[in-house]
Amino acid sequence: MEYIPQILFLIMLAVGFGLFAKSAMRIRRNVLLGRDIDRKDRASDRMNLMLRVALGQSKMVVRPIAGTLHIIVYAGFLLINIEVAEIIIDGLFGTHRIFAPVLGGLYTAAINFFEILGVLVIVACAIFLWRRNVMKIGRFHSTEMKGWPFKDANYILIIEIVLMCALLIMNAAEANFPDEHRAAGPFLISGLIAPVFSGMSYETLHLIERVCWWAHIAGILFFLNYLPYSKHFHIILAFPNVYFSKLTPKGQFTNLESVKKEVELMLDPNADPFAAPAEPAGEAEHQRFGAKDVQDLSWVQLMNAYSCTECGRCTSNCPANITGKKLSPRKIMMDTRDRLEEVGAIIDVNKGTFVDDGKSLLHDYITPEELWACTSCNACTEACPVNIDPLSIIIDLRRYLVMEESSMPAELAPVMSNLENNGAPWQFSPADRFNWAQEG
């Protein structure tokens, strides 16, 4: 009987981590549905960027109030969860505060630091809830934030508050233990709450301490398994997302190799303009020009979608959105993630095979009107705190519209036609291109 709590703890731990591993593998499978892209170059530059942007939160503090509050919650998440290591050891071996006798005064100092941090996290989460629900800041109430996305943010803030409260109440109950049962203390913050429990019997105090202890670890495991279904999975993906982000100049677009060769042929004065292009060796798989669905995007773009924090900084900096256009870079990323989840679910139902459902990212989720509203100014990529690149997805979807569907705004059609036929935006034959030099 004395081992029942340890057995229950082991089962809870195995189920919690097992379910999370299953969800993480599902997301990894979905991300790898994308096209391959080489982002293994400049390893030291990538590592420095990740340390500065993901770990150092350098782009968050551009907006000082929200940035500072986010850093408090982020630091609380990282540091307070160090305590989880002790909880796991205690849970598995039936010990209580196993590090306390080893670390002595340092242990009490660490617990007090965690308590101060816990209070700051509670205050920061409360302010975040106030900003979203009472102040009603505009970027949290856009069209794409209706329903689940808005509730998701509230849920995670409430979970954080509950976890921190459980930690403080647990310590407050223990602060009233008789000396022979108390493993640590005095506690700086929970000591202020401790009078609430004074006068209670040791059995009652122990029960309260145990309930909070179990609630804390159960809450952490619930939080862990909630992440893959929430925007807060960025806590994990922000690091690889920044590491593999684009290092070339923001305004530099990628070239389609087949189109590049065709242009080079057009500009080559020695090339036969009537010669048929060489067929590729072997039976190379036909690749679309641009992207119609999520499988046409790269795995980095798909990881971008899962890394989106839905903070809305991209949209609030987008000049098209500010001037009332339909485009929202945040919606581009949310739509990409939603479609990818839909494709993944179809693969799961059909035992590993994708069966065409007649839908696509383009048209069913993202409309041409949104895509053509983009000015390609890169304000969204500059504003993103985790280096997400919505513009690359917009450009790839546009390419599909132009090159596969010949669909574009009427103003662009003559320019595109001239580029294709004349190699220049003007309505003149290439043979007449230098006539101007002979005039006069």
C-alpha positions in Angstrom: 0.0 0.0 0.0 2.8 2.4 0.8 4.0 2.3 -2.9 0.5 3.1 -4.4 1.3 6.9 -4.6 4.5 6.2 -6.4 2.8 3.7 -8.8 0.1 6.3 -9.5 2.7 9.0 -10.1 4.6 6.7 -12.5 1.5 5.9 -14.5 0.5 9.6 -14.6 4.0 10.6 -15.7 4.2 7.8 -18.4 0.7 8.8 -19.8 1.6 12.5 -19.8 4.9 12.2 -21.5 3.6 9.4 -23.8 0.7 11.5 -25.1 2.9 14.5 -25.6 5.5 12.4 -27.6 2.7 11.2 -29.8 1.4 14.7 -30.5 5.0 16.0 -31.1 5.6 13.2 -33.6 2.3 14.1 -35.4 3.4 17.7 -35.8 6.9 16.6 -37.0 5.2 14.4 -39.6 3.0 17.3 -40.7 6.0 19.7 -41.0 7.9 17.2 -43.1 5.1 17.0 -45.6 6.6 20.2 -47.0 9.2 20.4 -49.7 12.9 20.1 -48.8 14.9 23.2 -48.4 18.6 23.5 -47.3 18.9 25.7 -44.2 22.1 24.0 -42.8 24.5 26.7 -43.9 26.2 29.4 -41.6 25.7 27.3 -38.5 27.4 29.9 -36.2 25.3 32.8 -37.5 22.2 30.7 -37.0 23.2 29.8 -33.4 23.9 33.4 -32.6 20.6 34.5 -34.1 18.7 31.8 -32.1 20.4 32.9 -28.8 19.6 36.5 -29.4 16.1 36.3 -30.7 14.6 33.1 -29.2 16.5 32.8 -25.9 17.2 36.5 -25.5 13.8 37.7 -26.6 15.4 40.7 -28.4 12.5 41.4 -30.7 9.9 41.2 -27.9 11.1 44.4 -26.2 10.5 46.5 -29.2 7.1 47.0 -27.4 8.5 47.5 -23.9 5.4 46.8 -21.8 4.2 43.7 -23.5 7.8 42.6 -24.0 8.8 42.9 -20.4 5.7 41.1 -19.2 6.3 38.3 -21.7 9.9 37.9 -20.5 8.7 37.5 -16.9 6.2 34.8 -18.0 8.9 33.2 -20.2 11.5 33.3 -17.4 9.0 31.9 -15.0 8.2 29.0 -17.3 11.8 28.1 -17.8 13.2 28.6 -14.2 10.3 27.5 -12.0 10.0 24.3 -14.0 13.5 23.4 -12.7 11.6 22.5 -9.6 9.8 19.9 -11.7 13.0 17.8 -11.6 12.7 17.5 -7.8 9.0 16.8 -8.0 9.6 13.9 -10.4 12.3 12.4 -8.2 10.1 12.8 -5.1 7.2 11.3 -6.9 9.1 8.3 -8.1 11.0 7.5 -4.9 8.4 8.7 -2.3 10.8 11.3 -0.9 9.9 14.9 0.1 12.1 17.8 -1.1 15.0 15.6 -1.7 17.4 18.4 -2.6 16.7 20.4 0.6 19.2 18.6 2.9 21.8 18.5 0.1 21.6 22.2 -0.8 20.8 23.6 2.7 20.4 27.4 2.7 20.9 27.5 -1.1 17.7 25.4 -1.5 15.7 27.9 0.6 17.1 30.8 -1.4 16.1 29.0 -4.7 12.6 28.3 -3.5 12.2 32.0 -2.4 13.4 33.1 -5.8 10.9 30.8 -7.5 8.2 32.3 -5.3 9.0 35.9 -6.2 9.1 34.8 -9.9 5.8 33.0 -9.4 4.1 36.2 -8.1 5.5 38.2 -11.0 4.1 35.6 -13.4 0.7 35.9 -11.7 0.8 39.7 -12.0 2.0 39.5 -15.7 -0.7 37.0 -16.6 -3.4 39.1 -14.9 -2.3 42.2 -16.9 -2.3 40.1 -20.1 -5.9 39.0 -19.3 -6.8 42.6 -18.6 -5.4 43.8 -21.9 -7.2 41.2 -23.8 -10.6 41.2 -22.1 -11.0 44.6 -20.6 -8.9 47.0 -22.6 -9.8 45.0 -25.7 -6.6 45.9 -27.6 -7.5 45.8 -31.3 -5.0 43.2 -32.6 -6.5 40.7 -30.2 -10.0 41.1 -31.6 -9.4 40.9 -35.3 -11.6 38.6 -37.4 -9.2 35.7 -37.4 -9.1 35.9 -33.5 -12.7 35.1 -33.0 -13.7 31.9 -31.3 -11.0 29.4 -30.3 -7.9 31.5 -30.9 -9.1 34.1 -28.4 -10.2 31.5 -25.9 -6.9 29.7 -26.3 -4.9 32.7 -25.1 -7.2 33.1 -22.1 -7.0 29.4 -21.2 -3.2 29.4 -21.1 -3.0 32.5 -19.0 -5.5 31.0 -16.5 -3.5 27.7 -16.4 -0.3 29.7 -15.6 -2.0 31.5 -12.7 -3.5 28.2 -11.3 0.0 26.5 -11.5 1.7 29.4 -9.6 -1.1 29.5 -7.0 -0.8 25.8 -6.3 3.0 26.3 -5.8 2.5 29.1 -3.3 -0.4 27.4 -1.4 1.7 24.2 -1.2 4.5 26.1 0.5 2.2 28.0 2.7 0.7 24.8 4.1 4.1 23.4 4.7 5.2 26.6 6.5 2.7 25.6 9.2 4.1 22.1 9.6 5.7 21.2 12.9 9.5 21.6 12.8 10.1 17.9 12.7 8.0 17.6 9.5 9.1 20.8 7.7 11.8 20.2 5.1 12.4 23.8 4.0 11.7 27.4 4.9 11.1 30.1 5.9 9.3 31.0 2.7 9.4 34.7 1.6 6.0 34.9 -0.2 4.1 31.9 0.9 5.0 32.8 4.5 2.7 35.8 4.1 -0.1 33.4 3.1 0.7 30.9 5.8 -1.4 32.5 8.6 -4.5 31.5 6.6 -3.7 27.9 7.5 -2.5 28.4 11.1 -4.3 26.4 13.8 -5.0 23.5 11.4 -3.9 20.0 12.4 -0.8 18.5 10.8 -3.0 16.0 9.0 -5.1 18.7 7.4 -2.0 20.8 6.5 -0.4 17.7 5.0 -3.5 16.9 3.0 -3.6 20.5 1.6 0.1 20.3 0.8 -0.3 17.0 -1.0 -3.4 18.1 -3.0 -1.4 21.2 -4.2 1.6 19.1 -5.0 -0.4 16.7 -7.1 -2.3 19.5 -8.7 0.9 21.3 -9.6 2.5 18.3 -11.4 -0.8 17.2 -12.9 -1.3 20.8 -14.2 2.2 20.8 -15.7 1.5 17.5 -17.5 -1.9 18.9 -18.7 -0.2 22.1 -19.9 2.4 20.0 -21.7 -0.3 18.1 -23.6 -2.3 21.2 -24.3 0.6 22.9 -26.1 0.4 20.9 -29.3 -3.2 22.0 -29.8 -2.5 25.6 -28.9 -0.6 28.6 -30.3 1.6 28.1 -27.3 3.5 25.3 -29.0 5.8 28.3 -30.0 7.4 27.8 -26.6 9.1 24.8 -28.1 9.3 25.6 -31.8 10.5 29.2 -31.4 14.1 28.0 -31.1 14.3 25.8 -34.2 12.2 28.3 -36.1 14.6 31.1 -35.5 17.6 28.8 -36.1 16.3 27.8 -39.6 15.0 31.3 -40.5 16.1 33.2 -43.6 19.5 34.7 -43.4 19.7 36.3 -46.9 18.5 39.9 -47.3 14.7 40.1 -46.6 14.1 41.6 -50.1 15.8 38.7 -51.9 13.3 36.3 -53.4 14.0 32.8 -54.4 14.1 31.9 -58.1 12.4 29.0 -59.7 15.2 27.1 -61.3 13.2 26.2 -64.5 12.1 29.8 -65.0 15.6 31.0 -64.3 17.0 28.8 -67.1 14.3 30.1 -69.5 15.2 33.7 -68.7 18.9 33.0 -69.2 18.0 31.4 -72.6 16.0 34.5 -73.6 18.9 36.8 -72.7 21.6 34.7 -74.4 22.3 36.3 -77.8 23.7 33.1 -79.1 20.7 31.0 -78.2 18.3 29.7 -80.9 15.0 31.4 -80.0 13.0 28.6 -81.8 14.9 25.7 -80.2 12.8 23.5 -77.9 14.1 23.5 -74.2 16.1 20.4 -73.2 14.0 17.7 -71.5 15.2 17.0 -67.9 17.1 13.7 -67.5 15.0 10.8 -66.1 11.4 11.0 -65.1 11.6 14.0 -62.8 8.5 14.5 -60.8 6.4 17.5 -62.0 6.7 20.3 -59.6 4.1 23.1 -59.5 5.1 26.6 -60.1 4.6 28.2 -56.7 2.2 26.7 -54.2 -1.4 25.7 -54.2 -1.6 23.6 -51.0 0.5 23.1 -48.0 2.5 20.2 -49.5 3.9 22.7 -52.1 5.4 24.8 -49.3 8.8 24.1 -47.7 9.1 22.4 -44.3 10.5 25.7 -42.9 7.3 27.5 -44.0 5.2 24.8 -42.4 7.2 25.0 -39.2 6.6 28.8 -39.3 2.9 28.0 -39.2 3.2 25.9 -36.0 5.5 28.5 -34.5 3.1 31.4 -34.8 2.4 33.1 -31.5 -0.7 34.9 -32.9 0.5 38.0 -31.2 -0.6 40.1 -34.2 2.5 42.3 -34.5 2.8 41.3 -38.1 -0.7 42.4 -38.9 -0.5 45.6 -36.9 2.6 46.6 -38.8 1.2 45.6 -42.2 0.6 48.7 -44.3 -2.1 46.9 -46.4 -4.0 45.9 -43.2 -3.6 49.3 -41.7 -5.2 50.9 -44.8 -8.2 48.6 -44.6 -7.2 45.9 -47.1 -8.2 42.3 -46.4 -4.7 41.0 -45.9 -3.6 39.9 -42.4 -0.2 38.1 -42.3 -1.3 36.5 -39.0 -4.3 35.0 -40.8 -2.0 33.7 -43.5 0.0 31.7 -40.9 -3.1 30.6 -39.0 -4.7 29.4 -42.2 -1.6 27.5 -43.2 -1.5 25.8 -39.9 -5.3 25.0 -40.0 -5.0 23.5 -43.5 -1.9 21.5 -42.5 -3.8 20.1 -39.5 -6.6 19.2 -41.9 -4.3 17.4 -44.3 -2.6 15.6 -41.4 -6.0 14.4 -40.1 -6.9 13.0 -43.6 -3.6 11.1 -43.6 -4.3 9.7 -40.2 -7.8 8.5 -41.2 -6.4 6.9 -44.4 -3.6 5.1 -42.6 -0.7 7.2 -43.9 -2.0 8.2 -47.3 -3.4 11.6 -48.3 -6.6 11.4 -50.2 -7.6 14.5 -52.1 -10.4 16.2 -50.4 -11.0 18.8 -53.2 -9.7 21.6 -51.0 -6.5 23.6 -51.0 -4.8 26.3 -49.0 -5.3 28.7 -51.9 -8.9 29.7 -52.5 -10.4 27.6 -49.7 -8.4 29.3 -46.9 -6.6 32.2 -48.5 -8.1 34.3 -51.2 -6.4 36.0 -54.2 -7.7 39.3 -52.8 -5.6 38.8 -49.7 -2.5 37.8 -51.6 -2.6 40.7 -54.1 -3.1 43.2 -51.2 0.5 42.5 -50.1 3.1 45.2 -50.9 6.0 42.7 -50.2 7.5 45.4 -47.9 8.6 42.8 -45.3 7.1 44.8 -42.4 5.5 41.5 -41.2 8.8 39.6 -41.2 10.6 42.4 -39.5 8.0 42.6 -36.7 7.7 38.9 -35.9 9.3 38.1 -32.6 10.3 34.6 -33.7 11.3 35.4 -37.3 8.3 33.9 -39.1 8.1 34.7 -42.8 4.5 35.1 -44.0 5.7 36.9 -47.1 7.4 33.8 -48.5 4.0 32.0 -48.4 2.3 34.9 -50.0 4.8 35.0 -52.9 4.6 31.2 -53.5 0.8 31.3 -53.6 0.9 34.3 -55.9 3.3 32.4 -58.2 0.8 29.6 -58.5 -1.9 32.1 -59.4 0.2 33.7 -62.1 2.0 30.8 -63.6 -0.5 28.0 -63.2 -3.8 29.7 -63.3 -2.9 32.9 -65.3 -4.9 34.7 -62.6 -3.8 38.2 -61.7 -5.3 41.7 -61.3 -6.2 43.2 -64.7 -3.6 46.0 -64.3 -0.8 43.4 -64.2 -1.9 41.2 -67.1 -0.3 43.3 -69.9 3.0 43.6 -68.0 3.1 39.8 -67.3 2.3 39.1 -71.0 5.0 41.4 -72.2 7.6 39.9 -69.8 6.7 36.4 -71.1 6.7 37.3 -74.8 9.2 40.2 -75.0 11.5 39.6 -72.0 10.6 43.1 -70.8 7.5 44.9 -69.4 7.1 47.0 -72.6 5.1 46.1 -75.7 8.1 45.9 -78.1 9.8 43.0 -79.7 13.2 42.1 -78.4 14.6 42.8 -81.8 13.4 46.4 -81.6 14.7 47.0 -78.1 17.7 49.2 -79.1 15.9 51.2 -81.8 15.8 54.1 -79.4 19.6 54.3 -79.7 19.4 54.8 -83.4 16.8 57.6 -83.3 17.8 61.2 -83.5 
